[in-house]
Amino acid sequence: MTIRNIKQIFSDIATNSIMINDYFFGNDYHKNGVQPKYPLLQVYCTSQALNTELSRNIIKSSDVEIVVWDRIDKGDDNFDHITSDTGFVLESIIVSLRNHPLYRSLHISSSKSFDYDLILEAGKDNIIGWRGVITLSSPLNMTLCNIPLTNVSIDC
């Protein structure tokens, strides 16, 4: 499981969802100067680790932050609707993630629980949403026979 695989999974989910209008992979969606369309799915990898304690298998884990934003452009009366809607969208993304073909083909597993918090950005966009971190894990299928090494004599 690579960053590219993670990006592909979430890009597919965003593209196929009728509840998401835009997708961004990274931690600052304003960085490129493009005004996002809301609701926005923002995803980025916050850390990665290799667990080598398990017999011969090495497990790669990636902590992935998932945020669903929407604009409060109808006034504060819309606050409850937006928080409810973005929470539902985030929950549907987690369900979609586990049904994605790459999730299954790469033998990805995810953390047993997914905690998410309400966040508010009172900047120029006046947006609100939910943010959570999920840990994705998969076997690291590398051996001495399939990684590029030079000057090593091994029988594969």
BELSULZI-V247875 format. One record per helix or strand. SS is the DSSP state (h for helix, s for strand). FROM is the first residue (numbers start at 0). TO is the last residue. If there is no record, write none. Layout:
ss:from:to
SS:FROM:TO
SS:FROM:TO
This chain:
ss:from:to
h:2:15
s:21:24
s:39:50
s:58:70
h:75:97
h:100:104
s:108:109
s:115:120
s:126:138
